[in-house]
Amino acid sequence: MTNARSRLAPLLLVAALAACGGGSSAASKETASTTEPPAKTTTTAEPTTTTTEVPKADEATRAEAAARVFAEEDFPEGWTVEAKALPYDREGIKADDCINPDGGPVSELPLGAAAGGPTMRAPDVDAFLSSWAATFADDAQAAAYVDQITAPEFAVCTAEALEEGGKDRKDFTAVVTSKAPEDAGVGQDHRVAANAYELQEGGETVSILYVDSYLVGRTVVTATLELGGMTQEQADAVSAVDAQLRAKAFAG
């Protein structure tokens, strides 16, 4: 646990990566209009416009993704919204090199198959907790995404994206500090991936970011917890809330 207090807004993975790249899994399939040239006839023909609809998830898929994230009402009194949930269910997930590379499993998600929760701040301490979930078409797609986020290059890509998100901070760096999977709880309670990043400014650690992913059926849920400086009592209180939320969200 770092003794330095985080001085700026959280650099949670969801927010940092969502700001990178352009387009989204839905945007890449966004409603598009094309105009065909008039047919060659003796009379003037009106241009014909065709429309491609965005693929949309069915209600069961949308409900499954939404049920797995931490909602504002799930948090105890005193926790406040630091940032509203990203509109993954309405706008999809922006393309990037880490979570949603071109041709990857996330790029195949229909609109509504992903959901995001708000970034919540603990009372009187620099601790931020958020989550997002993606419900894939089948077990094979979910497994492919797990393979993607457990590859060694994923943690490096994420650290680079975090640094891009924190480029306005003075001498900001993100250092991968992940433990071996077996020491980070991978394989327990649905956890399939665990990474940690030490966020530094001018060589001083300001917070630690923990990123854990869970596989529940064909849904992958990612929980992010950023901890700044705090007492052990405060850390224990945050950890208790975190554990309760995860147990509820990842049950079944």
LUMMARKOL-9193 format. One record per residue: x, y, z of N, C-alpha, C in turn. Coordinates in pm, 1 decimal. Atoms other than C-alpha are relative to their C-alpha. Example, Ala and Ser with C-alpha at 12.3 -4.5 7.8 and 13.67 -1.06 7.14 Angstrom:
n_xx n_yy n_zz ca_xx ca_yy ca_zz c_xx c_yy c_zz
89.0 -119.0 0.0 1230.0 -450.0 780.0 90.0 120.0 0.0
-82.0 -119.0 -6.0 1367.0 -106.0 714.0 -77.0 109.0 73.0
END
This chain:
n_xx n_yy n_zz ca_xx ca_yy ca_zz c_xx c_yy c_zz
84.6 -119.0 0.0 0.0 0.0 0.0 88.1 123.9 0.0
-80.5 -120.6 8.2 138.4 338.2 -96.6 -43.6 101.7 104.7
32.0 -103.7 -96.9 155.4 623.6 153.8 -30.2 132.8 -66.4
26.2 -124.9 71.5 124.3 891.9 -113.9 -145.6 3.8 -44.2
139.4 -11.9 39.9 -225.0 1022.7 -180.8 -9.0 33.2 -148.1
24.1 -31.4 140.4 -354.6 1023.3 -537.4 -55.0 142.1 -7.3
37.2 -141.0 1.0 -388.6 1389.8 -628.9 -96.6 36.2 -111.3
86.7 -31.4 112.2 -596.3 1366.9 -943.8 -109.5 -103.9 -12.6
108.8 94.8 24.2 -898.2 1185.4 -1079.6 57.1 -137.8 -29.6
-49.4 136.9 19.2 -870.2 805.9 -1108.4 35.5 -28.8 -144.6
-38.8 43.7 133.8 -697.7 647.3 -1404.6 -47.3 -142.8 -20.2
51.3 134.9 11.8 -920.9 343.7 -1405.9 10.4 -50.2 -142.7
-23.2 61.3 130.0 -858.8 104.2 -1691.1 -113.0 25.0 -97.1
113.4 -16.8 90.6 -1208.0 130.6 -1835.3 1.4 137.9 -62.4
2.5 -136.2 51.4 -1191.7 507.8 -1867.0 121.5 30.1 -85.3
-122.5 -29.8 72.9 -831.3 518.7 -1982.5 -0.1 -62.8 -138.4
-1.9 67.2 128.7 -869.6 264.0 -2258.6 -114.3 44.3 -88.6
113.8 -42.3 81.1 -1210.2 386.3 -2369.1 30.6 128.9 -73.4
-34.6 -126.7 63.9 -1049.5 719.0 -2454.1 94.8 -18.1 -116.7
-98.7 23.4 105.2 -801.5 557.7 -2691.2 -67.4 -51.6 -126.2
48.9 53.8 126.3 -859.1 484.0 -3054.7 -128.1 67.9 -43.2
124.1 -55.3 51.3 -1161.8 566.2 -3265.0 -90.2 -111.4 -42.5
95.1 103.2 40.5 -1476.8 380.8 -3356.9 -30.8 -91.3 115.6
36.3 94.8 -103.6 -1627.3 93.9 -3161.4 -49.1 -126.8 -63.3
51.3 124.4 54.6 -1751.8 -258.0 -3194.0 -133.0 23.0 -66.4
126.5 -31.7 64.2 -2087.8 -108.6 -3272.7 21.6 102.3 -110.3
-20.1 -105.4 97.9 -1955.8 195.6 -3452.5 54.5 -54.4 -130.8
-55.0 55.9 122.3 -1766.5 -22.0 -3696.7 -107.9 -64.8 -84.3
112.0 59.9 71.5 -2102.8 -173.0 -3787.3 -117.7 97.0 -2.4
102.0 -99.9 -16.1 -2291.5 152.5 -3747.0 -88.1 10.9 -123.4
90.7 -17.1 111.4 -2591.9 228.7 -3960.3 66.9 82.8 -107.6
-68.6 -66.6 109.8 -2450.0 325.6 -4296.8 -95.5 14.8 -116.8
83.6 -23.4 116.9 -2618.2 478.7 -4597.3 87.5 10.1 -122.6
-73.1 -6.7 126.0 -2494.1 428.6 -4950.8 -97.1 38.4 -109.8
84.7 -46.2 108.8 -2628.3 589.6 -5263.5 44.3 -64.9 -129.2
-30.3 64.8 126.3 -2645.0 389.4 -5584.6 -30.2 96.7 -113.5
24.0 -92.0 111.3 -2619.5 575.8 -5916.5 -130.8 -33.5 -69.9
124.7 25.2 70.8 -2937.5 615.9 -6119.8 19.4 -101.8 -112.1
-6.4 96.0 110.4 -3013.5 338.6 -6366.5 -1.5 74.2 -132.6
-6.5 -61.6 131.9 -2943.4 416.9 -6730.1 -129.2 -28.9 -76.2
126.2 12.5 70.9 -3290.9 470.1 -6871.6 -28.3 130.2 -72.1
34.7 -120.4 75.1 -3459.4 723.9 -7089.3 -63.7 104.6 89.3
56.5 -95.3 -95.3 -3611.6 884.0 -6780.2 95.1 14.4 118.2
-85.8 -25.0 -115.9 -3440.4 1034.4 -6475.8 -45.5 -85.5 117.7
33.0 86.8 -112.7 -3426.1 785.6 -6188.6 48.5 61.9 129.9
-39.2 -48.6 -131.6 -3416.4 880.1 -5821.2 108.7 -90.8 57.6
-102.9 83.9 -64.4 -3101.2 762.2 -5634.2 -64.5 -93.5 102.2
50.9 98.2 -94.9 -3163.7 449.3 -5426.3 90.8 -5.5 121.3
-77.1 1.9 -124.0 -3053.6 457.7 -5063.5 -25.7 -129.4 74.8
12.9 123.6 -77.3 -2982.9 136.0 -4872.8 56.8 21.7 138.9
-41.0 -17.8 -139.4 -2941.5 110.8 -4495.6 40.2 -133.0 61.6
-46.5 118.8 -70.9 -2740.3 -142.4 -4294.3 -24.0 19.4 149.1
32.8 -13.0 -140.6 -2875.6 -196.8 -3943.2 113.0 -52.0 88.8
-98.4 44.6 -97.9 -2647.3 -229.9 -3641.7 -48.1 -130.9 63.4
41.8 123.0 -69.4 -2653.5 -589.0 -3506.9 -24.8 29.0 147.6
34.6 -26.5 -139.8 -2824.2 -582.1 -3167.3 -14.7 -129.9 77.5
9.8 117.4 -86.5 -2805.0 -826.3 -2878.4 -145.3 -24.5 39.5
135.1 30.4 -46.0 -3118.2 -1006.7 -2767.9 -14.6 40.7 146.0
27.6 -48.7 -135.2 -3283.3 -917.0 -2437.8 71.2 -81.9 106.6
-66.1 84.7 -99.9 -3137.0 -1215.1 -2251.1 148.0 35.9 12.0
-141.9 -37.9 -0.1 -2782.1 -1114.9 -2352.3 19.7 134.9 66.5
-9.4 -133.3 -59.9 -2837.5 -751.1 -2259.5 -19.3 -7.6 151.4
28.1 12.3 -143.6 -2981.3 -850.6 -1922.8 115.9 -67.1 72.9
-112.5 70.0 -61.7 -2691.7 -1087.6 -1850.0 117.7 94.8 20.1
-112.3 -93.6 -12.3 -2425.1 -822.7 -1920.9 -27.8 104.7 107.5
34.7 -105.7 -95.6 -2607.7 -556.8 -1719.1 -0.4 -50.8 143.4
9.4 55.0 -135.3 -2656.4 -789.3 -1421.9 135.9 -24.3 63.9
-132.2 34.7 -53.2 -2282.6 -854.0 -1385.8 82.0 119.8 46.5
-79.3 -116.8 -38.5 -2159.9 -497.0 -1336.6 -45.7 54.6 134.6
32.4 -61.7 -127.9 -2151.8 -301.1 -1010.1 -81.8 126.5 -26.0
85.3 -116.7 17.0 -2445.2 -57.7 -1012.3 14.9 93.4 119.1
-13.1 -98.6 -108.0 -2452.8 261.1 -805.5 -73.3 -44.8 125.9
79.4 39.8 -116.4 -2724.2 119.5 -581.7 57.0 -120.9 72.7
-63.1 114.3 -66.1 -2505.8 -182.7 -500.3 97.8 43.1 108.8
-102.2 -47.7 -93.7 -2262.9 33.7 -302.7 -64.0 49.4 129.1
54.6 -48.0 -127.6 -2309.4 118.9 65.2 -1.7 152.2 6.4
10.2 -144.3 -19.4 -2390.1 467.0 189.9 139.6 60.7 17.1
-128.5 -69.2 -10.1 -2101.3 711.5 157.4 81.4 -7.6 -127.5
-66.9 9.5 128.7 -1972.8 588.4 -178.0 -70.1 93.8 -99.2
56.7 -97.5 92.7 -2020.8 850.4 -450.2 46.2 -28.3 -142.8
-33.3 19.9 141.5 -2018.7 851.3 -830.2 110.9 96.7 -40.3
-110.6 -81.5 49.6 -1682.2 975.5 -956.2 -15.5 24.2 -149.3
23.5 -11.7 144.9 -1771.1 910.6 -1320.6 -116.5 -91.4 -36.0
114.5 79.9 41.9 -2090.0 788.7 -1484.4 45.6 -119.5 -82.9
-30.4 119.5 79.2 -2099.7 448.7 -1651.2 14.4 36.7 -147.2
-15.3 -21.2 143.4 -1970.8 446.2 -2006.7 -114.2 -70.9 -73.7
120.0 53.0 66.6 -2255.7 383.1 -2254.0 28.6 -117.0 -94.0
-31.1 115.5 84.0 -2129.5 47.9 -2381.4 -126.2 -64.4 -57.4
123.1 65.1 44.9 -2486.7 -81.6 -2402.5 -65.4 73.8 -114.9
61.6 -81.5 104.6 -2587.2 205.1 -2634.1 94.2 33.0 -114.1
-94.7 -45.9 101.1 -2269.2 291.3 -2821.9 111.1 -99.7 -31.3
-106.6 97.0 22.8 -2046.0 -15.8 -2802.9 128.9 41.4 68.0
-130.5 -23.2 -62.0 -1678.7 -21.8 -2702.6 96.2 51.4 -105.4
-91.3 -59.6 97.1 -1425.0 198.1 -2876.4 112.5 -96.6 -36.4
-110.6 83.3 46.9 -1164.3 23.5 -3086.1 131.2 49.2 60.4
-133.4 -33.5 -48.2 -812.7 14.0 -2938.9 90.5 -120.1 -22.7
-95.7 107.9 22.1 -503.8 -204.0 -2939.7 -5.2 -107.3 107.5
-5.2 91.8 -113.6 -570.2 -376.0 -2606.3 -128.5 -80.7 16.8
126.1 69.1 -26.4 -934.1 -457.7 -2531.4 -75.1 -33.0 -128.4
81.8 17.9 119.8 -1091.3 -415.7 -2873.2 79.3 21.0 -128.3
-74.6 -11.8 125.8 -836.5 -468.4 -3153.2 -85.3 -47.1 -117.0
74.0 36.7 120.6 -960.6 -508.1 -3507.6 -3.2 -152.0 -16.8
14.7 143.1 20.0 -1096.8 -859.2 -3561.8 -1.4 -82.3 127.0
0.7 72.6 -127.0 -1086.4 -949.5 -3192.1 -140.7 -34.2 45.1
132.8 41.9 -47.4 -1373.5 -1105.2 -2994.2 -92.3 115.6 34.8
85.0 -113.2 -38.6 -1497.6 -770.5 -2860.6 -57.8 69.5 -122.4
48.8 -65.9 122.2 -1528.8 -633.6 -3214.1 -120.4 -71.1 -59.0
112.9 78.2 51.2 -1783.9 -907.8 -3283.6 -125.2 12.1 86.8
115.2 -13.2 -89.1 -2014.8 -811.4 -2997.5 -110.7 82.5 -65.0
111.0 -83.9 46.2 -2359.9 -692.3 -3104.3 -26.0 110.0 101.9
28.4 -111.6 -88.5 -2479.7 -364.9 -2956.2 -88.7 -46.0 115.8
75.2 40.0 -118.3 -2600.5 -420.6 -2600.5 57.2 -120.6 70.5
-60.1 118.3 -61.9 -2384.2 -726.3 -2530.4 106.3 36.8 102.0
-94.9 -47.8 -101.2 -2152.4 -513.3 -2315.1 -69.8 103.6 86.5
57.6 -97.2 -92.9 -2238.4 -305.1 -2010.6 109.8 53.4 89.9
-97.6 -61.2 -89.7 -2043.8 -66.5 -1791.9 -66.2 49.5 127.0
48.6 -54.5 -126.0 -2083.5 34.8 -1431.0 68.3 134.2 26.4
-62.1 -128.3 -32.2 -2006.1 377.1 -1281.5 132.0 -19.4 73.5
-119.1 -1.0 -83.7 -1670.8 460.5 -1127.8 -40.5 60.5 133.2
43.6 -43.0 -132.7 -1742.2 485.0 -756.2 120.8 31.1 88.8
-107.0 -42.1 -91.5 -1530.4 660.6 -495.0 -39.5 -29.9 143.5
24.0 30.3 -140.0 -1500.2 542.1 -137.3 -3.6 128.9 82.2
6.8 -120.8 -82.3 -1580.9 792.8 140.2 133.8 33.8 65.8
-116.0 -54.3 -71.4 -1290.4 1007.2 263.1 132.4 -68.5 -32.2
-125.4 67.2 34.1 -1022.7 811.0 78.7 11.4 -10.3 -151.3
-22.0 12.7 143.7 -866.1 781.1 -266.2 -5.9 -146.2 -40.9
22.5 136.4 45.1 -1016.5 447.8 -364.8 -113.9 3.1 -100.5
96.3 -5.8 108.9 -1205.2 397.0 -689.9 -26.7 -140.9 -52.3
38.8 134.4 41.8 -1398.3 89.4 -801.1 -97.1 8.5 -116.8
86.9 -0.4 116.8 -1557.1 17.1 -1137.8 -1.0 -138.9 -62.1
9.7 130.6 65.3 -1655.4 -271.1 -1364.1 -62.8 13.4 -137.1
71.8 10.1 127.3 -1766.0 -366.3 -1711.6 -9.6 -147.2 -35.2
24.2 140.1 33.9 -1895.8 -687.5 -1864.5 -31.4 -13.5 -148.2
30.7 32.3 139.5 -1919.0 -847.1 -2207.9 -53.0 -142.2 -5.6
60.1 132.2 16.2 -2149.9 -1137.8 -2287.4 16.8 -43.3 -145.2
-34.5 43.5 135.2 -2015.6 -1324.6 -2587.9 -103.5 -97.3 -55.0
99.6 83.6 67.4 -2212.2 -1528.1 -2841.4 4.5 -144.3 47.4
-12.6 139.1 -43.9 -2074.9 -1858.5 -2715.0 125.7 -15.5 84.4
-115.0 26.1 -86.8 -1814.7 -2020.0 -2491.0 132.3 18.3 -74.2
-123.4 -10.4 77.0 -1557.3 -2023.4 -2771.7 45.5 145.5 -11.9
-34.7 -141.8 8.8 -1573.0 -1644.0 -2816.6 47.6 52.6 135.1
-41.8 -42.4 -133.6 -1549.5 -1591.4 -2441.2 140.7 -49.5 30.5
-132.9 57.7 -23.1 -1247.3 -1824.7 -2425.1 105.4 74.4 -81.4
-94.6 -73.9 84.5 -1083.5 -1635.2 -2711.7 35.4 133.9 64.2
-28.4 -126.1 -66.8 -1118.1 -1310.9 -2518.9 87.2 -21.4 123.3
-84.9 31.9 -115.1 -971.9 -1471.3 -2206.9 144.2 -22.9 -45.9
-135.0 20.2 54.4 -674.7 -1585.2 -2417.7 65.2 133.7 -32.0
-52.1 -131.9 37.5 -635.6 -1226.9 -2539.4 49.2 76.6 122.6
-35.6 -82.2 -116.0 -629.9 -1066.9 -2193.8 98.2 -67.9 93.8
-100.2 68.3 -81.8 -401.7 -1329.8 -2042.2 133.3 -14.6 -73.5
-126.8 1.5 73.4 -135.1 -1298.5 -2312.3 94.9 103.0 62.5
-95.1 -92.4 -64.2 185.0 -1132.1 -2180.8 -4.4 141.6 -55.5
-1.6 -133.2 61.4 159.0 -845.8 -2428.4 -120.1 86.0 42.2
117.9 -77.9 -38.7 -183.9 -745.1 -2292.3 33.1 96.1 113.7
-35.8 -85.9 -112.7 -41.8 -609.4 -1964.1 86.9 116.8 -46.1
-86.6 -106.4 52.2 222.3 -414.1 -2156.0 -83.0 101.8 -77.8
88.3 -87.7 76.9 -41.1 -274.8 -2392.7 -82.1 87.8 93.7
80.6 -74.2 -95.5 -254.2 -171.6 -2096.7 81.4 108.8 68.7
-85.6 -99.6 -63.4 35.3 4.4 -1925.5 24.2 118.0 -93.8
-21.3 -106.3 98.8 101.9 200.0 -2245.4 -125.6 85.3 -15.7
125.6 -74.0 11.4 -266.3 294.4 -2270.9 -23.2 87.1 123.2
12.2 -79.1 -122.2 -266.8 409.2 -1907.9 90.2 122.4 -5.3
-91.9 -112.6 11.7 35.5 627.5 -1974.8 -53.0 103.6 -98.4
61.0 -92.9 95.6 -141.0 776.8 -2276.1 -113.6 75.9 68.2
109.3 -65.2 -71.3 -443.5 846.9 -2055.4 47.8 97.7 105.5
-53.3 -87.6 -103.4 -220.6 1011.9 -1795.9 108.4 93.5 -50.0
-109.3 -80.0 57.4 -2.0 1211.5 -2034.6 1.4 144.2 49.5
2.7 -135.9 -53.8 -115.9 1538.5 -1875.8 56.9 7.8 141.7
-62.1 1.0 -131.9 30.0 1430.2 -1541.3 151.5 17.7 -15.0
-143.1 -25.8 5.0 386.7 1527.3 -1459.4 78.9 -129.7 10.1
-87.2 118.4 0.2 633.5 1250.3 -1553.6 -76.1 -125.2 40.8
85.2 112.2 -38.2 355.7 992.1 -1534.5 44.5 -129.6 -67.8
-32.8 131.9 52.9 438.8 624.0 -1576.9 -90.6 -104.8 64.2
76.5 114.1 -51.5 248.7 296.3 -1533.7 88.9 -122.5 -10.5
-92.6 112.3 -6.1 458.8 1.2 -1424.5 -77.8 -127.4 31.5
66.5 127.7 -24.1 332.7 -356.3 -1452.0 62.1 -65.9 122.2
-50.6 63.9 -122.9 360.4 -521.0 -1109.6 -78.0 -127.8 30.6
86.2 117.1 -18.9 143.4 -829.6 -1162.3 75.8 -115.4 64.8
-53.7 121.7 -58.8 200.9 -1141.5 -953.9 -18.0 -116.2 -97.5
26.0 121.6 76.6 219.5 -1492.2 -1098.0 -147.6 -35.5 15.3
144.1 28.9 -5.7 -136.0 -1609.0 -1182.4 -42.4 -78.7 123.0
38.6 83.2 -114.1 -138.5 -1872.7 -909.3 7.1 76.6 131.5
-11.1 -80.7 -120.8 -38.7 -1610.0 -652.0 -101.0 114.6 2.6
96.3 -109.7 10.2 -303.6 -1362.7 -772.0 -144.1 -49.7 2.1
135.2 53.5 -12.1 -601.2 -1593.1 -727.4 -62.9 -46.4 -129.0
54.7 48.2 126.4 -641.5 -1690.9 -1092.0 -36.2 -148.0 15.1
47.7 136.7 -15.2 -843.6 -2011.5 -1109.5 -93.2 -16.9 118.2
89.5 4.6 -116.1 -1042.3 -1926.7 -795.3 -117.9 95.0 -20.5
119.0 -86.6 2.5 -1397.1 -1787.5 -778.2 -22.5 64.5 -136.3
23.7 -45.0 138.0 -1426.7 -1754.7 -1158.7 109.5 93.6 -53.7
-102.6 -95.0 46.5 -1112.2 -1534.3 -1179.4 87.1 -65.2 -106.3
-80.2 53.7 110.4 -930.4 -1585.0 -1511.4 121.3 86.4 -32.0
-113.3 -88.8 27.1 -693.3 -1287.1 -1519.5 15.2 98.0 114.6
-27.9 -97.4 -106.1 -526.2 -1056.1 -1268.4 126.8 76.2 -35.1
-115.9 -84.6 27.4 -296.7 -764.2 -1339.8 1.9 116.4 98.0
-14.0 -114.9 -88.9 -163.1 -479.1 -1129.3 99.0 98.2 -61.0
-82.5 -105.2 57.4 -5.4 -147.3 -1222.5 28.9 104.2 107.1
-39.9 -105.0 -91.8 189.8 97.7 -1009.8 3.1 130.1 -79.3
9.6 -127.7 70.0 101.0 450.6 -1117.4 87.0 101.8 71.6
-100.4 -88.4 -59.4 379.7 699.5 -1061.0 0.2 137.1 -67.0
-22.3 -135.5 50.3 434.5 1072.4 -1098.5 135.3 47.3 50.9
-132.0 -46.8 -40.0 789.9 1201.2 -1098.8 75.4 -100.7 84.2
-67.8 105.5 -74.8 910.2 866.9 -966.6 -64.8 -35.5 131.5
70.3 25.7 -125.9 665.7 876.7 -673.4 -128.5 -77.7 -27.5
122.1 77.9 16.7 392.7 613.4 -645.6 -118.5 76.3 58.9
119.3 -70.1 -47.2 51.2 779.4 -622.1 -118.2 -94.4 17.3
108.3 96.8 -18.2 -175.0 476.1 -657.8 38.4 -132.7 -64.2
-15.5 132.5 58.7 -195.8 107.3 -741.8 -133.2 -36.2 -66.2
120.3 39.6 73.5 -443.5 -15.3 -1003.5 -2.4 -151.6 -14.0
18.4 144.4 10.8 -571.5 -372.9 -979.2 -110.1 -27.6 -102.5
96.1 33.3 105.8 -749.9 -522.8 -1280.1 -19.5 -151.1 -0.8
31.6 142.9 -6.0 -920.5 -859.8 -1238.9 -115.4 -31.0 -94.0
108.1 42.5 88.6 -1134.0 -1045.8 -1492.1 -51.8 -136.0 41.9
69.6 120.6 -43.6 -1385.4 -1320.9 -1423.2 -82.4 -55.5 -116.1
79.5 66.5 102.9 -1552.7 -1573.7 -1651.1 -117.1 -70.7 66.3
122.5 59.7 -52.7 -1912.6 -1658.2 -1565.3 -84.5 -41.5 -120.0
68.2 44.3 121.7 -2067.3 -1873.6 -1836.4 70.8 55.2 -121.9
-61.0 -61.8 117.7 -2008.1 -1681.7 -2158.5 22.3 149.9 18.6
-20.7 -140.7 -32.0 -1970.3 -1347.9 -1982.2 134.7 19.9 69.4
-125.3 -38.9 -65.0 -1634.1 -1190.9 -1894.3 -22.9 134.6 67.7
17.5 -121.2 -78.9 -1649.5 -931.5 -1618.4 137.0 48.7 45.5
-125.9 -58.2 -45.3 -1361.0 -696.0 -1545.1 -28.1 101.5 110.0
12.5 -92.4 -113.0 -1334.9 -518.8 -1209.8 132.4 73.2 16.6
-120.4 -79.9 -17.8 -1089.1 -234.3 -1159.3 -6.8 72.2 134.2
-7.9 -63.5 -131.8 -979.7 -105.6 -818.8 128.8 80.4 6.2
-117.4 -87.1 -12.9 -746.1 192.8 -781.7 8.3 50.0 143.0
-19.7 -36.1 -138.8 -601.6 259.1 -437.0 113.3 100.6 13.0
-101.6 -97.4 -34.2 -418.3 571.7 -329.1 47.2 -23.5 142.6
-47.8 14.7 -136.6 -263.3 635.3 10.5 -114.3 -5.3 100.0
104.4 13.8 -101.0 -473.5 526.2 309.7 52.8 -81.1 117.2
-37.4 80.0 -116.0 -457.6 368.3 651.0 -42.5 -145.0 -23.3
37.6 141.1 13.0 -486.6 -7.1 698.1 -149.0 -18.0 27.3
143.2 9.5 -30.9 -831.9 40.8 852.2 -84.7 41.5 -120.1
72.1 -44.6 118.6 -948.7 233.4 546.1 11.0 -103.9 -112.1
-21.0 100.9 102.7 -797.7 -27.4 315.6 -86.4 -122.8 25.2
82.3 116.0 -35.3 -978.3 -305.1 501.1 -147.2 26.4 -31.2
139.4 -35.3 26.1 -1310.2 -120.7 469.3 -30.0 -3.6 -149.6
16.9 2.8 145.7 -1265.5 -74.6 93.6 0.6 -143.5 -50.7
-11.1 139.3 43.6 -1161.9 -436.7 50.5 -126.2 -79.4 32.6
122.8 70.6 -38.8 -1472.7 -555.8 235.0 -113.0 29.9 -97.1
102.6 -37.3 98.2 -1703.2 -362.3 2.1 29.2 -65.2 -133.9
-42.1 59.3 126.8 -1507.6 -481.0 -299.5 -33.4 -149.3 -4.0
24.4 144.8 -5.8 -1533.1 -845.2 -190.9 -148.8 -31.9 -5.3
145.0 22.6 0.6 -1908.6 -821.2 -129.5 -57.9 20.1 -139.4
50.7 -27.3 134.1 -1973.1 -670.1 -470.0 38.5 -109.6 -97.6
-45.9 104.9 91.8 -1765.4 -930.4 -650.7 -72.4 -131.1 25.7
69.3 124.7 -32.1 -1928.3 -1219.9 -467.0 -141.4 0.8 -57.1
135.7 -11.3 52.3 -2271.2 -1093.0 -571.1 -1.8 -3.8 -152.1
1.6 -13.2 145.7 -2184.0 -1007.9 -931.6 43.5 -126.8 -71.9
-58.1 113.6 69.7 -1991.2 -1324.5 -1011.3 -56.5 -133.2 46.6
63.2 124.5 -43.4 -2217.5 -1577.0 -843.3 -68.8 -68.0 -117.8
70.2 74.7 104.8 -2359.8 -1852.3 -1062.8 89.6 -44.7 -110.9
END
